[in-house]
């Protein structure tokens, strides 16, 4: 039978109510919000739930004096733009706060420009200032592979990497670092920086959205903005997404949002240019096919969408 440690508040033969512990932690509220905010991404949500479960159970184990080392929570999120990486990072910061693994529960999102200087002696203070802001929360580094430029021996990114490595190892109880970017580029980055790779415990891949999922994302955005699609516009919008998805620089949910913003612009112009001086509430809400058909996407034939 394990012997209770000095910080245990329960006897070895006591019990804990896991359901009550889960309820009081507020974890479910965060996970439910993640489900509402993001369509699909089942493997990602499953992994986040597993991490939350581990931290919740660890907290209950500590009540019996069963204290293990704090788990390594540094992560890597891989996937294309607009697949929800930043949203998940925000919710992860909130989860860590609710479970007592983060003092502040905030997220600091940066890219290479915020970390790497342009001359000798510039990088270290820039990197340390970012780390200071992120302490007690989560540091999210988007397109982290740009920190390392193998083709330039005089690049200052390596200095930022070395400082990050030290902090990730020595202050991991007060900072969680999440690296993000395209999977192939992150793989190359880790091959060139094995020290960084060894400090990442959780590698989570964010898949591209299917056409049906993109349509669902659009439906959510339309409803949130107080608009609706006419039946004809629903078919046109789906056609738009199928075409846009097959073109270069498609950014998943980000591209969906951009398409709807442009449709709103065209809708506003159409309503103002109409002959009617009095419009109904429905007129102000309803998007029609012409609000999408003016896009350049319809100026070229559709290509097969990637599987």
Residue pairs with C-beta under 8 A, 6 or more apart in sequence:
1 12
2 12
2 64
2 65
2 66
3 12
3 65
4 10
4 11
4 12
4 64
4 65
5 65
5 66
5 67
6 65
7 62
7 65
7 67
8 62
8 63
8 64
8 65
9 63
10 16
10 63
10 64
12 64
14 64
16 60
16 63
18 56
18 57
18 60
21 56
21 59
21 60
22 28
22 56
25 56
25 59
25 98
25 99
26 98
27 52
27 56
27 95
27 98
27 99
30 52
30 91
30 94
30 95
30 98
31 45
31 48
31 49
31 52
31 91
31 95
33 91
34 45
34 48
34 87
34 88
34 91
35 45
37 84
37 87
37 91
38 44
38 45
38 84
38 87
38 88
39 209
39 213
39 216
39 217
39 220
40 207
40 209
40 210
40 213
40 216
41 83
41 84
41 88
41 206
41 207
43 204
43 205
43 207
44 84
44 88
44 204
44 205
44 206
47 202
47 204
48 88
48 91
48 92
48 95
48 204
51 73
51 92
51 95
51 202
52 95
52 99
54 71
55 71
55 95
55 96
55 99
55 101
56 99
58 68
58 71
59 99
59 100
61 67
61 68
70 101
70 172
70 173
71 201
72 172
72 199
72 201
73 96
73 101
73 172
73 176
73 201
73 202
74 168
74 172
74 176
74 177
74 178
74 199
74 200
74 201
74 202
75 92
75 176
75 177
75 178
75 179
75 200
75 201
75 202
75 203
75 204
76 178
76 179
76 180
76 186
76 190
76 200
76 202
76 203
76 204
77 85
77 88
77 89
77 178
77 179
77 180
77 204
77 206
78 180
78 181
78 182
78 183
78 186
78 203
78 204
78 205
78 206
79 85
79 182
79 183
79 205
79 206
79 207
79 208
80 182
80 206
80 208
80 250
80 251
80 252
81 251
81 252
81 254
82 251
82 252
82 253
82 254
82 255
82 256
83 206
83 207
83 208
83 209
83 252
83 253
84 206
84 253
85 142
85 180
85 206
86 109
86 140
86 142
86 180
88 204
88 206
89 107
89 109
89 138
89 140
89 178
89 180
90 107
92 138
92 176
92 178
93 102
93 105
93 106
93 107
93 137
93 138
93 176
94 105
96 102
96 105
96 137
96 138
96 176
97 103
97 104
97 105
97 137
98 105
101 176
102 136
102 137
102 138
102 176
103 135
103 136
103 137
103 174
104 135
104 136
104 137
105 137
106 134
106 136
106 137
106 138
107 137
107 138
107 140
108 130
108 133
108 134
108 137
108 138
108 139
108 140
109 140
109 142
110 130
110 139
110 140
110 141
110 142
111 141
111 142
111 143
111 146
112 143
112 146
112 147
112 157
114 126
114 130
115 123
115 126
115 127
115 130
115 141
115 147
115 157
115 160
115 164
116 123
116 126
116 127
116 147
116 155
116 156
116 157
116 159
116 160
117 123
117 124
117 125
117 126
117 156
118 156
119 156
120 156
122 156
123 156
123 157
123 159
123 160
124 159
124 163
126 160
127 159
127 160
127 163
127 164
128 163
130 139
131 139
131 163
131 164
131 167
131 175
134 175
135 171
135 174
135 175
136 174
136 175
137 175
137 176
138 175
138 176
138 177
138 178
139 175
139 176
139 177
139 178
140 178
140 180
141 147
141 177
141 178
141 179
141 180
142 180
142 181
143 180
143 181
143 185
144 179
144 180
144 181
144 186
144 189
145 181
145 182
145 185
145 186
145 188
145 189
146 157
147 157
147 158
147 160
147 161
147 189
148 155
148 157
148 158
148 161
148 189
148 192
148 193
149 155
149 157
150 192
161 193
161 196
164 177
164 196
165 195
165 196
165 199
167 175
167 177
168 175
168 177
168 196
168 199
169 199
177 199
179 186
179 196
179 200
181 189
183 205
189 196
190 196
190 197
190 200
191 197
208 252
208 306
209 217
209 252
209 253
211 238
211 241
211 242
211 245
211 305
214 241
214 245
214 252
214 253
214 256
215 237
215 238
215 241
217 253
217 256
218 237
218 241
218 256
218 259
218 260
219 229
221 256
221 257
221 260
222 228
222 229
222 260
222 287
225 260
225 264
226 285
227 260
227 264
227 267
227 285
227 286
227 287
228 285
228 286
228 287
229 237
229 286
229 287
230 286
230 287
230 288
230 289
232 288
232 289
233 286
233 287
233 288
233 289
233 291
233 292
235 289
236 289
236 292
236 293
237 259
237 263
237 287
237 292
239 302
240 259
240 292
240 295
240 297
240 298
241 256
241 259
242 302
242 305
243 297
243 298
243 300
243 302
243 303
244 250
244 255
244 259
244 297
245 305
245 306
246 302
246 303
246 304
246 305
246 306
247 297
247 303
251 258
259 292
259 295
262 295
263 287
263 291
263 292
264 287
264 291
266 290
266 291
266 292
266 294
267 287
267 288
267 291
270 288
270 290
270 291
271 279
271 283
271 284
276 283
292 298
